[in-house]
Amino acid sequence: MVNGSEFQASMTQVKTTSPKISILIVGYNSAEHILPCISAIPKACTQSSYETLFIDNGDGSTETLVAGAFPEVTILPGLGNIGFAAANNRLADLATGEYLLLLNPDVVLKPSAIDALISATSSHAEASAWGGVTLDRNGNPDLGNRVHIPSLRELTSRLTGRSRANHGAIQGTAKDTKVPVLSGSFAMFARNAWDKASGMDERYFLYCEEVDLFYRLAAEGHSFWRITEARAYHDIGHGELISHTRMLYRAAGTMQFARIHWNTLRQWLAFFLIWAGALQRLLIGRLLGAWTPHLANVANGHRDIALRPTLWRYGYDPERGLLRQLEAQNDKVSARSSNPDGKQ
């Protein structure tokens, strides 16, 4: 474990009444990653004043660590697990910068990464958001962090094993590229654009919330650029890339997008295509997983999507959505454990 005092001694964050950029970090049981994340900021932002704001959606342990190691960070006391969108909105409400940078706690910025984004506000001044290139542990563009605007064409392409999102994920990383969407793990917004869109839609809990924001901004004529010199390492959610929990929330996020932006027919088609793709991966994994461990992992990751479609079918609907379904499921488990004999 990295010693927090070593990082604290190196921090030289610029303090001003009106910083150029506000860096927003939402943690969720992120103690293993937060020290390298925050400690990398000073070398990443050497040309502009900034402030760092943090909120803990988890058990509070990350907040305690940040408070002890980085006294200059503004901490919004945890409000429970209110979701990625709501947490970023709460931080943005407190932020005073001209630009807002969303930064995942498992992202470690390379030197001058934020400087490159700020520079891009001049070279690509017509844009409203600028994002970096995230890298895996081998220094290659991070396929696990790809984001895309949901479409029936993309969902259909996954059934053929030729996902359009996979194909285009690393395109344009060698030079600055205009893109339809940026990853919320490392993306900077002009404050006026964020405010005009009223930030993130809090009907999302996890996944697709930044996609929704870019989709709405694009509809208003805004444009976005990925900046090749702005680079960072990403530990992809400090968990298994295709864990069944991660995949379940991604399916719910995609369905939430469909329920908000698509008509009823397209929603049903999206539901069918997501379910069919998951069932396909489950069956292939169970047939061939004994010889190919990766396929077994893929099958496990898509298990709940294929076998329990009612969990994610309604996205994050307050009454029928994933969170409500999981809450009801946990209530049943608690009831059985408190009354194992089934006695009234």
C-alpha positions as CSV (number, residue, x, y, z in Angstrom):
1,M,0.0,0.0,0.0
2,V,1.3,3.5,-0.9
3,N,2.0,5.7,2.1
4,G,-0.4,8.7,2.0
5,S,2.0,11.0,3.8
6,E,4.5,10.7,0.9
7,F,1.9,12.0,-1.5
8,Q,0.7,14.7,0.8
9,A,4.2,16.1,1.1
10,S,4.4,16.5,-2.7
11,M,1.1,18.2,-3.1
12,T,1.3,21.9,-4.3
13,Q,-2.2,22.5,-5.4
14,V,-2.8,26.1,-6.5
15,K,-5.4,27.9,-4.4
16,T,-7.4,30.7,-6.0
17,T,-10.8,32.2,-5.4
18,S,-11.8,31.2,-9.0
19,P,-9.8,28.2,-10.4
20,K,-9.6,27.5,-14.0
21,I,-10.7,23.9,-13.6
22,S,-12.7,21.9,-11.0
23,I,-11.8,18.2,-10.7
24,L,-14.7,16.1,-9.6
25,I,-14.0,12.6,-8.2
26,V,-16.7,10.2,-7.1
27,G,-15.4,7.3,-5.0
28,Y,-17.0,4.0,-4.2
29,N,-14.9,1.8,-1.8
30,S,-11.9,3.2,-3.8
31,A,-9.3,3.3,-1.0
32,E,-6.9,1.0,-3.0
33,H,-6.8,3.5,-5.9
34,I,-7.5,7.0,-4.6
35,L,-3.9,7.9,-3.4
36,P,-2.3,7.4,-6.8
37,C,-5.3,9.1,-8.5
38,I,-5.1,12.4,-6.5
39,S,-1.4,12.4,-6.2
40,A,-1.0,12.5,-10.0
41,I,-3.0,15.7,-10.4
42,P,-0.3,18.3,-9.7
43,K,2.0,17.0,-12.4
44,A,-1.0,16.7,-14.8
45,C,-2.1,20.3,-14.2
46,T,0.9,22.6,-14.1
47,Q,-0.3,25.5,-16.2
48,S,-3.7,26.3,-14.6
49,S,-5.2,26.8,-11.2
50,Y,-7.5,24.1,-10.0
51,E,-9.5,22.7,-7.2
52,T,-10.3,19.0,-6.4
53,L,-13.7,17.9,-5.0
54,F,-14.5,14.5,-3.7
55,I,-17.6,12.5,-2.5
56,D,-17.7,9.0,-1.3
57,N,-20.6,6.9,-2.5
58,G,-19.3,3.9,-0.6
59,D,-18.7,2.9,3.1
60,G,-16.8,6.1,4.0
61,S,-13.4,4.5,4.2
62,T,-12.2,6.3,1.1
63,E,-13.4,9.7,2.4
64,T,-11.4,9.1,5.6
65,L,-8.3,8.3,3.6
66,V,-8.7,11.4,1.4
67,A,-9.3,13.7,4.4
68,G,-6.1,12.4,6.1
69,A,-3.8,12.4,3.0
70,F,-5.1,15.4,1.0
71,P,-6.3,18.2,3.3
72,E,-6.5,20.6,0.3
73,V,-9.3,18.5,-1.3
74,T,-12.8,19.7,-0.8
75,I,-14.9,16.8,0.6
76,L,-18.6,16.7,0.3
77,P,-19.8,14.4,3.1
78,G,-21.2,11.1,1.8
79,L,-24.9,10.9,1.1
80,G,-25.0,7.1,0.7
81,N,-24.8,5.4,-2.7
82,I,-26.7,8.0,-4.6
83,G,-25.3,7.0,-8.0
84,F,-22.6,8.4,-10.3
85,A,-24.8,11.0,-11.9
86,A,-26.3,12.4,-8.7
87,A,-22.9,12.4,-7.0
88,N,-21.2,14.3,-9.9
89,N,-24.1,16.8,-9.9
90,R,-23.6,17.4,-6.1
91,L,-19.9,18.1,-6.7
92,A,-20.6,20.3,-9.7
93,D,-23.0,22.4,-7.5
94,L,-20.0,23.2,-5.2
95,A,-17.4,23.6,-8.0
96,T,-16.3,27.1,-9.0
97,G,-14.1,26.4,-12.0
98,E,-14.6,27.5,-15.6
99,Y,-14.3,23.9,-16.6
100,L,-15.4,20.7,-14.9
101,L,-13.3,17.6,-15.2
102,L,-14.9,14.2,-14.4
103,L,-12.2,11.9,-13.1
104,N,-12.7,8.3,-11.9
105,P,-10.8,7.3,-8.8
106,D,-9.1,4.4,-10.6
107,V,-7.6,6.7,-13.2
108,V,-4.0,7.9,-12.9
109,L,-3.2,10.9,-15.1
110,K,0.1,11.1,-17.0
111,P,2.1,14.3,-16.6
112,S,0.5,17.3,-18.4
113,A,-2.7,15.4,-19.2
114,I,-4.9,18.2,-17.9
115,D,-2.7,20.8,-19.4
116,A,-3.4,19.2,-22.8
117,L,-7.1,19.4,-22.2
118,I,-6.9,23.1,-21.3
119,S,-4.8,23.7,-24.4
120,A,-7.4,22.0,-26.5
121,T,-10.0,24.6,-25.4
122,S,-8.0,27.0,-27.7
123,S,-7.1,24.6,-30.5
124,H,-10.7,23.2,-30.6
125,A,-12.5,26.2,-29.2
126,E,-15.8,25.3,-30.9
127,A,-16.1,22.2,-28.7
128,S,-18.0,22.0,-25.3
129,A,-16.1,19.0,-24.0
130,W,-12.7,17.5,-24.3
131,G,-11.6,14.1,-23.2
132,G,-8.4,12.1,-22.9
133,V,-7.2,8.7,-24.0
134,T,-7.2,6.1,-21.3
135,L,-4.7,3.2,-21.3
136,D,-4.6,-0.3,-20.0
137,R,-1.8,-1.7,-17.8
138,N,0.2,-2.4,-21.0
139,G,-0.1,1.2,-22.2
140,N,-2.5,0.3,-25.0
141,P,-5.8,2.2,-25.6
142,D,-8.3,0.9,-23.1
143,L,-11.0,-1.1,-24.9
144,G,-12.7,-1.9,-21.6
145,N,-13.4,1.8,-21.2
146,R,-15.1,2.3,-24.6
147,V,-18.4,4.2,-24.7
148,H,-20.8,4.7,-27.5
149,I,-24.3,6.0,-28.2
150,P,-26.7,3.1,-28.1
151,S,-28.3,2.1,-31.3
152,L,-30.2,-0.8,-32.7
153,R,-27.5,-1.2,-35.3
154,E,-24.8,-1.6,-32.6
155,L,-26.8,-4.0,-30.6
156,T,-27.4,-6.1,-33.7
157,S,-23.7,-6.1,-34.6
158,R,-22.9,-7.7,-31.2
159,L,-24.9,-10.8,-32.3
160,T,-22.5,-11.3,-35.2
161,G,-19.4,-10.9,-33.0
162,R,-18.5,-7.7,-34.9
163,S,-19.4,-5.0,-32.5
164,R,-19.2,-1.6,-34.1
165,A,-18.2,-0.2,-30.7
166,N,-15.3,-2.5,-30.4
167,H,-14.1,-1.8,-33.9
168,G,-14.2,2.0,-33.4
169,A,-13.0,2.1,-29.8
170,I,-9.3,2.8,-30.6
171,Q,-9.8,4.7,-33.8
172,G,-8.5,8.2,-33.7
173,T,-6.2,7.9,-30.7
174,A,-3.1,8.9,-32.7
175,K,-4.4,12.4,-33.3
176,D,-7.0,14.7,-31.9
177,T,-10.4,13.5,-33.1
178,K,-13.9,14.8,-33.1
179,V,-16.1,12.1,-31.5
180,P,-19.8,11.7,-30.6
181,V,-19.2,10.8,-27.0
182,L,-16.3,10.7,-24.4
183,S,-15.8,8.5,-21.4
184,G,-17.0,9.9,-18.2
185,S,-13.9,8.5,-16.5
186,F,-11.7,11.3,-17.9
187,A,-13.7,14.1,-19.6
188,M,-13.7,17.9,-19.2
189,F,-16.8,20.0,-19.8
190,A,-17.2,23.8,-20.3
191,R,-19.2,24.9,-17.3
192,N,-21.7,26.8,-19.4
193,A,-22.5,23.7,-21.4
194,W,-22.9,21.6,-18.3
195,D,-25.2,24.1,-16.7
196,K,-27.3,24.5,-19.9
197,A,-27.9,20.7,-19.9
198,S,-28.5,20.7,-16.1
199,G,-25.7,18.3,-15.6
200,M,-26.3,14.5,-15.6
201,D,-29.7,13.0,-15.6
202,E,-30.2,11.5,-12.2
203,R,-32.6,8.9,-13.4
204,Y,-29.4,6.9,-14.2
205,F,-27.6,5.1,-11.4
206,L,-24.6,3.6,-13.1
207,Y,-23.6,3.4,-16.8
208,C,-24.8,5.5,-19.7
209,E,-25.3,8.7,-17.7
210,E,-22.4,10.4,-19.5
211,V,-23.7,9.0,-22.8
212,D,-27.0,10.6,-22.2
213,L,-25.4,13.9,-21.4
214,F,-23.4,13.9,-24.6
215,Y,-26.5,12.8,-26.6
216,R,-28.5,15.8,-25.2
217,L,-25.6,18.3,-25.8
218,A,-25.1,17.0,-29.4
219,A,-28.8,17.6,-30.1
220,E,-28.2,21.2,-29.1
221,G,-25.3,21.5,-31.6
222,H,-22.4,20.9,-29.2
223,S,-19.3,19.1,-30.3
224,F,-16.6,17.1,-28.4
225,W,-13.0,16.2,-29.0
226,R,-10.7,13.4,-27.8
227,I,-7.2,14.8,-27.2
228,T,-4.4,12.4,-27.9
229,E,-1.8,14.1,-25.6
230,A,-4.2,13.9,-22.6
231,R,-3.4,10.4,-21.4
232,A,-4.0,8.4,-18.3
233,Y,-3.9,4.8,-17.0
234,H,-7.3,3.3,-16.1
235,D,-7.8,0.3,-13.8
236,I,-11.3,-0.3,-15.3
237,G,-13.6,-0.1,-12.3
238,H,-11.1,-1.9,-10.0
239,G,-13.0,-5.1,-10.6
240,E,-13.5,-7.8,-13.2
241,L,-14.1,-6.3,-16.6
242,I,-16.9,-8.7,-17.4
243,S,-18.2,-9.5,-13.9
244,H,-21.9,-10.3,-13.9
245,T,-22.6,-7.3,-11.6
246,R,-20.9,-4.9,-14.0
247,M,-22.6,-6.3,-17.0
248,L,-26.0,-6.3,-15.3
249,Y,-25.7,-2.6,-14.5
250,R,-24.5,-1.8,-18.0
251,A,-27.6,-3.6,-19.4
252,A,-29.8,-1.5,-17.1
253,G,-28.1,1.7,-18.1
254,T,-28.6,0.9,-21.8
255,M,-32.2,0.2,-21.2
256,Q,-32.6,3.4,-19.2
257,F,-31.3,5.3,-22.2
258,A,-33.7,3.5,-24.6
259,R,-36.7,4.2,-22.2
260,I,-35.9,7.9,-22.1
261,H,-35.0,8.5,-25.8
262,W,-36.7,5.8,-27.9
263,N,-40.2,4.9,-28.8
264,T,-41.9,1.8,-27.4
265,L,-41.1,-0.4,-30.5
266,R,-37.4,0.5,-30.4
267,Q,-37.3,-0.1,-26.6
268,W,-38.7,-3.7,-27.2
269,L,-36.2,-4.3,-30.0
270,A,-33.3,-3.1,-27.7
271,F,-34.5,-5.4,-24.9
272,F,-34.6,-8.4,-27.3
273,L,-31.2,-7.7,-28.8
274,I,-29.5,-7.2,-25.4
275,W,-31.1,-10.4,-24.1
276,A,-30.3,-12.4,-27.3
277,G,-26.7,-11.3,-27.2
278,A,-26.3,-12.3,-23.6
279,L,-28.0,-15.7,-24.1
280,Q,-25.7,-16.3,-27.1
281,R,-22.6,-15.6,-25.0
282,L,-23.9,-17.7,-22.1
283,L,-24.5,-20.7,-24.3
284,I,-21.2,-20.5,-26.1
285,G,-19.4,-20.0,-22.9
286,R,-21.0,-23.0,-21.3
287,L,-20.3,-25.2,-24.3
288,L,-16.7,-24.1,-24.8
289,G,-15.6,-22.7,-21.5
290,A,-13.9,-25.9,-20.3
291,W,-11.3,-25.4,-23.1
292,T,-11.3,-21.6,-23.2
293,P,-11.4,-19.9,-19.8
294,H,-12.1,-16.5,-21.3
295,L,-15.4,-17.8,-22.8
296,A,-16.3,-19.2,-19.4
297,N,-15.8,-15.7,-17.8
298,V,-17.9,-14.2,-20.6
299,A,-20.7,-16.7,-19.9
300,N,-20.6,-15.8,-16.2
301,G,-20.7,-12.1,-16.9
302,H,-23.8,-12.4,-19.1
303,R,-25.6,-15.0,-16.9
304,D,-28.0,-12.7,-15.1
305,I,-28.8,-10.7,-18.2
306,A,-29.7,-13.9,-20.1
307,L,-31.5,-15.7,-17.3
308,R,-33.1,-12.9,-15.3
309,P,-34.1,-10.3,-17.9
310,T,-36.8,-8.8,-15.6
311,L,-34.0,-7.4,-13.4
312,W,-32.8,-5.0,-16.1
313,R,-35.7,-4.8,-18.5
314,Y,-37.0,-1.5,-17.1
315,G,-33.6,0.2,-16.6
316,Y,-33.7,2.2,-13.4
317,D,-37.4,2.7,-13.2
318,P,-38.2,3.5,-9.5
319,E,-40.9,0.8,-9.3
320,R,-39.7,-1.9,-11.7
321,G,-36.1,-1.1,-12.4
322,L,-32.9,-2.9,-11.4
323,L,-32.4,-1.1,-8.0
324,R,-35.9,-1.8,-6.9
325,Q,-35.6,-5.5,-8.0
326,L,-32.4,-5.9,-6.1
327,E,-33.8,-4.3,-3.1
328,A,-36.8,-6.6,-3.1
329,Q,-34.5,-9.6,-3.6
330,N,-32.4,-8.5,-0.6
331,D,-35.5,-8.1,1.5
332,K,-36.6,-11.6,0.8
333,V,-33.1,-13.0,1.7
334,S,-33.2,-11.0,4.9
335,A,-36.7,-12.3,5.7
336,R,-35.6,-15.9,5.2
337,S,-32.5,-15.5,7.3
338,S,-34.4,-14.0,10.2
339,N,-37.1,-16.6,10.0
340,P,-35.5,-19.8,8.7
341,D,-38.3,-22.1,9.7
342,G,-40.9,-20.0,7.9
343,K,-42.9,-19.5,11.1
344,Q,-45.3,-16.6,11.3
